[in-house]
Amino acid sequence: MSKMEYNYPISHHWTTEEIIDVVAFFQAVENAYESQIAREKFMDAYKAFKKVVPSIAEEKTIFKEFEEASGFNSYRIVKKAKEGQDGDMITFK
């Protein structure tokens, strides 16, 4: 399956490191949809994302932009990961 072409929602106010953390989070969401990802790895990516985007309102906006561009619902994967336990594999099937 080839990757779709779309842009990640990023802010020009973020540092290079922050952009890397946000992109890594969205890649973790993609992994959950396209195959699977270890819950711990996903939660680490989400925690790094939350350091860049601490506001719930901004998170919702960015998640919506990403879903409109990619078709992947980040909120569903975050919810599933939060409800899971260490050792779980997160997948959206």
PANUMAR-447373 format. One record per atom (N, C-alpha, C): atom name; x, y, z negated; residue number from 1; residue in three letters. Coordinates in Angstrom, 3 decimals. Atoms other than C-alpha are relative to their C-alpha. Layout:
REM residues N
ATOM:CA:X:Y:Z:NUM:Ala
...
***
This chain:
REM residues 93
ATOM:N:0.851:-1.180:0.000:1:Met
ATOM:CA:0.000:0.000:0.000:1:Met
ATOM:C:0.894:1.240:0.000:1:Met
ATOM:N:-0.830:-1.193:-0.062:2:Ser
ATOM:CA:1.539:3.311:0.999:2:Ser
ATOM:C:-0.606:1.096:-0.874:2:Ser
ATOM:N:0.441:-1.112:0.843:3:Lys
ATOM:CA:1.373:6.333:-1.256:3:Lys
ATOM:C:-0.749:1.017:0.842:3:Lys
ATOM:N:0.736:-1.063:-0.673:4:Met
ATOM:CA:-1.168:8.934:-0.306:4:Met
ATOM:C:0.828:1.281:-0.097:4:Met
ATOM:N:-0.700:-1.277:0.017:5:Glu
ATOM:CA:0.105:12.385:0.495:5:Glu
ATOM:C:-0.862:1.038:-0.704:5:Glu
ATOM:N:0.677:-1.076:0.716:6:Tyr
ATOM:CA:-0.979:14.959:-2.065:6:Tyr
ATOM:C:1.016:0.646:-0.930:6:Tyr
ATOM:N:-0.877:-0.724:0.901:7:Asn
ATOM:CA:0.573:17.503:-4.368:7:Asn
ATOM:C:-0.466:-0.182:-1.434:7:Asn
ATOM:N:0.323:0.057:1.425:8:Tyr
ATOM:CA:0.745:17.203:-8.121:8:Tyr
ATOM:C:-0.331:1.404:-0.483:8:Tyr
ATOM:N:0.315:-1.327:0.539:9:Pro
ATOM:CA:-0.860:20.050:-10.067:9:Pro
ATOM:C:1.121:0.443:-0.949:9:Pro
ATOM:N:-1.077:-0.505:0.851:10:Ile
ATOM:CA:2.075:21.997:-11.460:10:Ile
ATOM:C:-0.083:1.523:-0.062:10:Ile
ATOM:N:-0.005:-1.449:0.194:11:Ser
ATOM:CA:2.561:25.521:-12.751:11:Ser
ATOM:C:1.392:0.551:0.269:11:Ser
ATOM:N:-1.295:-0.636:-0.244:12:His
ATOM:CA:5.304:27.840:-11.596:12:His
ATOM:C:0.612:0.553:-1.296:12:His
ATOM:N:-0.503:-0.457:1.300:13:His
ATOM:CA:5.657:28.823:-15.280:13:His
ATOM:C:0.805:-1.091:-0.715:13:His
ATOM:N:-0.683:1.106:0.665:14:Trp
ATOM:CA:7.016:25.385:-16.213:14:Trp
ATOM:C:1.460:-0.068:0.409:14:Trp
ATOM:N:-1.409:0.243:-0.309:15:Thr
ATOM:CA:10.706:24.557:-16.415:15:Thr
ATOM:C:0.108:-1.258:0.858:15:Thr
ATOM:N:-0.235:1.211:-0.793:16:Thr
ATOM:CA:12.213:21.867:-14.201:16:Thr
ATOM:C:-0.284:-1.241:-0.839:16:Thr
ATOM:N:0.216:1.157:0.891:17:Glu
ATOM:CA:12.181:19.467:-17.183:17:Glu
ATOM:C:-1.490:-0.219:-0.250:17:Glu
ATOM:N:1.442:0.126:0.231:18:Glu
ATOM:CA:8.507:20.207:-17.855:18:Glu
ATOM:C:-0.701:-0.546:1.240:18:Glu
ATOM:N:0.587:0.517:-1.240:19:Ile
ATOM:CA:7.620:19.607:-14.205:19:Ile
ATOM:C:0.287:-1.493:0.132:19:Ile
ATOM:N:-0.357:1.426:-0.062:20:Ile
ATOM:CA:9.477:16.282:-14.332:20:Ile
ATOM:C:-0.895:-0.808:-0.939:20:Ile
ATOM:N:0.856:0.707:0.964:21:Asp
ATOM:CA:7.481:15.280:-17.452:21:Asp
ATOM:C:-1.439:-0.111:0.503:21:Asp
ATOM:N:1.380:0.021:-0.507:22:Val
ATOM:CA:4.144:16.213:-15.848:22:Val
ATOM:C:-0.121:-0.964:1.182:22:Val
ATOM:N:0.019:0.909:-1.147:23:Val
ATOM:CA:4.960:14.405:-12.601:23:Val
ATOM:C:0.122:-1.449:-0.471:23:Val
ATOM:N:-0.158:1.365:0.537:24:Ala
ATOM:CA:6.098:11.339:-14.595:24:Ala
ATOM:C:-1.319:-0.501:-0.590:24:Ala
ATOM:N:1.302:0.390:0.548:25:Phe
ATOM:CA:2.739:11.329:-16.400:25:Phe
ATOM:C:-0.960:-0.395:1.124:25:Phe
ATOM:N:0.919:0.326:-1.090:26:Phe
ATOM:CA:0.784:11.436:-13.144:26:Phe
ATOM:C:0.439:-1.263:0.740:26:Phe
ATOM:N:-0.479:1.254:-0.587:27:Gln
ATOM:CA:2.990:8.666:-11.745:27:Gln
ATOM:C:-0.407:-1.178:-0.879:27:Gln
ATOM:N:0.468:1.056:0.910:28:Ala
ATOM:CA:2.087:6.623:-14.848:28:Ala
ATOM:C:-1.482:-0.286:0.231:28:Ala
ATOM:N:1.428:0.177:-0.329:29:Val
ATOM:CA:-1.609:7.208:-14.065:29:Val
ATOM:C:-0.122:-0.788:1.308:29:Val
ATOM:N:0.020:0.725:-1.278:30:Glu
ATOM:CA:-0.960:6.075:-10.482:30:Glu
ATOM:C:0.347:-1.465:-0.200:30:Glu
ATOM:N:-0.383:1.390:0.268:31:Asn
ATOM:CA:0.776:2.942:-11.780:31:Asn
ATOM:C:-1.157:-0.778:-0.613:31:Asn
ATOM:N:1.140:0.671:0.637:32:Ala
ATOM:CA:-2.251:2.114:-13.951:32:Ala
ATOM:C:-1.075:-0.335:1.030:32:Ala
ATOM:N:1.008:0.254:-1.043:33:Tyr
ATOM:CA:-4.539:2.394:-10.916:33:Tyr
ATOM:C:0.492:-0.999:1.038:33:Tyr
ATOM:N:-0.501:0.807:-1.107:34:Glu
ATOM:CA:-2.293:0.701:-8.369:34:Glu
ATOM:C:0.499:-1.376:-0.434:34:Glu
ATOM:N:-0.426:1.302:0.509:35:Ser
ATOM:CA:-0.924:-2.115:-10.553:35:Ser
ATOM:C:-0.256:-0.040:-1.500:35:Ser
ATOM:N:0.161:-0.060:1.456:36:Gln
ATOM:CA:-0.321:-1.815:-14.297:36:Gln
ATOM:C:1.212:0.694:-0.590:36:Gln
ATOM:N:-1.099:-0.656:0.707:37:Ile
ATOM:CA:1.846:-0.050:-16.865:37:Ile
ATOM:C:-0.103:-0.383:-1.469:37:Ile
ATOM:N:-0.005:0.309:1.431:38:Ala
ATOM:CA:2.872:-0.925:-20.410:38:Ala
ATOM:C:-0.591:1.182:-0.766:38:Ala
ATOM:N:0.647:-1.054:0.778:39:Arg
ATOM:CA:0.772:1.012:-22.927:39:Arg
ATOM:C:1.027:0.937:-0.620:39:Arg
ATOM:N:-1.007:-0.836:0.658:40:Glu
ATOM:CA:3.890:2.247:-24.772:40:Glu
ATOM:C:0.623:0.982:0.994:40:Glu
ATOM:N:-0.600:-0.858:-1.031:41:Lys
ATOM:CA:5.413:3.600:-21.563:41:Lys
ATOM:C:-0.985:1.095:0.412:41:Lys
ATOM:N:1.009:-0.988:-0.366:42:Phe
ATOM:CA:2.152:5.294:-20.625:42:Phe
ATOM:C:-0.163:1.043:-1.094:42:Phe
ATOM:N:0.191:-0.944:1.099:43:Met
ATOM:CA:1.709:6.843:-24.075:43:Met
ATOM:C:1.204:0.924:-0.151:43:Met
ATOM:N:-1.183:-0.872:0.031:44:Asp
ATOM:CA:5.303:8.135:-24.001:44:Asp
ATOM:C:-0.122:1.094:1.068:44:Asp
ATOM:N:0.174:-0.973:-1.080:45:Ala
ATOM:CA:4.550:9.821:-20.668:45:Ala
ATOM:C:-1.092:1.005:-0.359:45:Ala
ATOM:N:1.093:-0.900:0.389:46:Tyr
ATOM:CA:1.301:11.242:-22.055:46:Tyr
ATOM:C:0.460:0.965:-1.088:46:Tyr
ATOM:N:-0.506:-0.879:1.068:47:Lys
ATOM:CA:3.028:12.589:-25.182:47:Lys
ATOM:C:0.904:1.090:0.576:47:Lys
ATOM:N:-0.860:-1.002:-0.651:48:Ala
ATOM:CA:5.634:14.329:-22.986:48:Ala
ATOM:C:-0.861:1.014:0.765:48:Ala
ATOM:N:0.934:-0.875:-0.718:49:Phe
ATOM:CA:2.795:15.726:-20.841:49:Phe
ATOM:C:-0.661:0.976:-0.976:49:Phe
ATOM:N:0.692:-0.844:0.979:50:Lys
ATOM:CA:1.016:17.051:-23.959:50:Lys
ATOM:C:0.917:1.073:-0.582:50:Lys
ATOM:N:-0.930:-1.044:0.446:51:Lys
ATOM:CA:4.170:18.937:-25.003:51:Lys
ATOM:C:0.009:1.161:0.996:51:Lys
ATOM:N:0.041:-1.022:-1.049:52:Val
ATOM:CA:3.936:20.799:-21.690:52:Val
ATOM:C:-1.387:0.640:0.056:52:Val
ATOM:N:1.402:-0.452:-0.125:53:Val
ATOM:CA:0.114:21.065:-21.696:53:Val
ATOM:C:-0.734:-0.321:-1.304:53:Val
ATOM:N:0.645:0.313:1.284:54:Pro
ATOM:CA:-1.022:21.217:-25.340:54:Pro
ATOM:C:-1.490:0.325:-0.047:54:Pro
ATOM:N:1.394:-0.431:0.011:55:Ser
ATOM:CA:-4.367:22.882:-24.560:55:Ser
ATOM:C:-0.911:-1.037:0.660:55:Ser
ATOM:N:0.983:0.945:-0.552:56:Ile
ATOM:CA:-7.346:20.553:-24.050:56:Ile
ATOM:C:-0.637:0.586:1.264:56:Ile
ATOM:N:0.631:-0.633:-1.160:57:Ala
ATOM:CA:-8.924:23.057:-21.654:57:Ala
ATOM:C:0.930:-0.058:1.215:57:Ala
ATOM:N:-0.950:0.049:-1.110:58:Glu
ATOM:CA:-5.761:23.261:-19.533:58:Glu
ATOM:C:0.189:-1.441:0.479:58:Glu
ATOM:N:-0.110:1.418:-0.366:59:Glu
ATOM:CA:-5.433:19.457:-19.645:59:Glu
ATOM:C:-1.162:-0.396:0.905:59:Glu
ATOM:N:1.178:0.351:-0.798:60:Lys
ATOM:CA:-8.996:19.072:-18.327:60:Lys
ATOM:C:0.100:0.585:1.405:60:Lys
ATOM:N:-0.140:-0.651:-1.306:61:Thr
ATOM:CA:-8.306:21.560:-15.522:61:Thr
ATOM:C:1.020:-0.736:0.862:61:Thr
ATOM:N:-1.057:0.687:-0.751:62:Ile
ATOM:CA:-5.085:19.807:-14.502:62:Ile
ATOM:C:-0.448:-1.402:0.393:62:Ile
ATOM:N:0.519:1.333:-0.318:63:Phe
ATOM:CA:-6.723:16.360:-14.707:63:Phe
ATOM:C:-0.982:0.081:1.170:63:Phe
ATOM:N:0.988:-0.155:-1.071:64:Lys
ATOM:CA:-9.556:17.623:-12.476:64:Lys
ATOM:C:0.701:0.266:1.338:64:Lys
ATOM:N:-0.749:-0.286:-1.228:65:Glu
ATOM:CA:-7.101:19.057:-9.927:65:Glu
ATOM:C:0.665:-1.264:0.534:65:Glu
ATOM:N:-0.665:1.235:-0.419:66:Phe
ATOM:CA:-5.186:15.769:-9.879:66:Phe
ATOM:C:-1.006:-0.990:0.565:66:Phe
ATOM:N:1.010:0.943:-0.498:67:Glu
ATOM:CA:-8.363:13.713:-9.462:67:Glu
ATOM:C:-0.522:0.433:1.371:67:Glu
ATOM:N:0.476:-0.481:-1.301:68:Glu
ATOM:CA:-9.563:15.928:-6.602:68:Glu
ATOM:C:1.030:-0.279:1.097:68:Glu
ATOM:N:-1.060:0.219:-0.988:69:Ala
ATOM:CA:-6.195:15.520:-4.856:69:Ala
ATOM:C:0.256:-1.481:0.256:69:Ala
ATOM:N:-0.437:1.399:-0.093:70:Ser
ATOM:CA:-5.578:11.829:-5.583:70:Ser
ATOM:C:-1.121:-1.028:-0.059:70:Ser
ATOM:N:1.067:0.961:0.245:71:Gly
ATOM:CA:-8.876:10.193:-6.531:71:Gly
ATOM:C:0.187:-0.769:-1.300:71:Gly
ATOM:N:-0.292:0.714:1.251:72:Phe
ATOM:CA:-7.312:8.989:-9.808:72:Phe
ATOM:C:-0.491:0.814:-1.194:72:Phe
ATOM:N:0.543:-0.655:1.182:73:Asn
ATOM:CA:-9.139:9.827:-13.047:73:Asn
ATOM:C:0.948:-0.223:-1.181:73:Asn
ATOM:N:-0.986:0.101:1.086:74:Ser
ATOM:CA:-6.438:10.520:-15.657:74:Ser
ATOM:C:-0.665:-0.240:-1.347:74:Ser
ATOM:N:0.672:0.114:1.286:75:Tyr
ATOM:CA:-8.923:10.822:-18.524:75:Tyr
ATOM:C:-0.343:-1.459:-0.319:75:Tyr
ATOM:N:0.363:1.409:0.234:76:Arg
ATOM:CA:-10.122:7.223:-18.093:76:Arg
ATOM:C:1.206:-0.820:-0.451:76:Arg
ATOM:N:-1.193:0.766:0.345:77:Ile
ATOM:CA:-6.569:5.901:-18.278:77:Ile
ATOM:C:0.509:0.401:-1.384:77:Ile
ATOM:N:-0.415:-0.461:1.336:78:Val
ATOM:CA:-5.670:8.056:-21.304:78:Val
ATOM:C:-0.899:-0.623:-1.058:78:Val
ATOM:N:0.957:0.578:0.956:79:Lys
ATOM:CA:-8.835:6.859:-23.078:79:Lys
ATOM:C:0.284:-1.491:-0.209:79:Lys
ATOM:N:-0.278:1.435:0.078:80:Lys
ATOM:CA:-8.059:3.227:-22.270:80:Lys
ATOM:C:1.298:-0.255:-0.776:80:Lys
ATOM:N:-1.282:0.162:0.683:81:Ala
ATOM:CA:-4.460:3.629:-23.472:81:Ala
ATOM:C:-0.138:0.301:-1.492:81:Ala
ATOM:N:0.192:-0.358:1.412:82:Lys
ATOM:CA:-5.536:5.334:-26.726:82:Lys
ATOM:C:-0.760:-1.093:-0.748:82:Lys
ATOM:N:0.791:1.067:0.629:83:Glu
ATOM:CA:-8.000:2.504:-27.415:83:Glu
ATOM:C:0.773:-1.313:-0.081:83:Glu
ATOM:N:-0.782:1.237:-0.032:84:Gly
ATOM:CA:-5.371:-0.154:-26.686:84:Gly
ATOM:C:0.975:-0.098:-1.161:84:Gly
ATOM:N:-1.007:0.236:1.033:85:Gln
ATOM:CA:-2.574:-1.521:-28.817:85:Gln
ATOM:C:1.344:-0.212:0.668:85:Gln
ATOM:N:-1.331:0.250:-0.536:86:Asp
ATOM:CA:1.175:-1.745:-28.380:86:Asp
ATOM:C:0.084:-1.434:0.493:86:Asp
ATOM:N:-0.089:1.313:-0.619:87:Gly
ATOM:CA:1.992:-4.677:-26.139:87:Gly
ATOM:C:-1.007:-0.184:1.120:87:Gly
ATOM:N:1.014:0.070:-1.059:88:Asp
ATOM:CA:-1.060:-4.077:-23.941:88:Asp
ATOM:C:0.560:0.520:1.309:88:Asp
ATOM:N:-0.270:-0.545:-1.318:89:Met
ATOM:CA:-0.764:-3.548:-20.224:89:Met
ATOM:C:-1.236:0.805:0.386:89:Met
ATOM:N:1.122:-0.869:-0.379:90:Ile
ATOM:CA:-2.901:-0.651:-19.000:90:Ile
ATOM:C:-0.171:-0.095:1.513:90:Ile
ATOM:N:0.334:0.088:-1.416:91:Thr
ATOM:CA:-4.625:-1.124:-15.673:91:Thr
ATOM:C:-1.425:0.460:0.170:91:Thr
ATOM:N:1.373:-0.388:-0.264:92:Phe
ATOM:CA:-7.745:0.216:-14.078:92:Phe
ATOM:C:-0.580:-0.944:1.022:92:Phe
ATOM:N:0.641:0.995:-0.858:93:Lys
ATOM:CA:-9.634:-2.743:-12.697:93:Lys
ATOM:C:-1.470:-0.066:-0.354:93:Lys
***
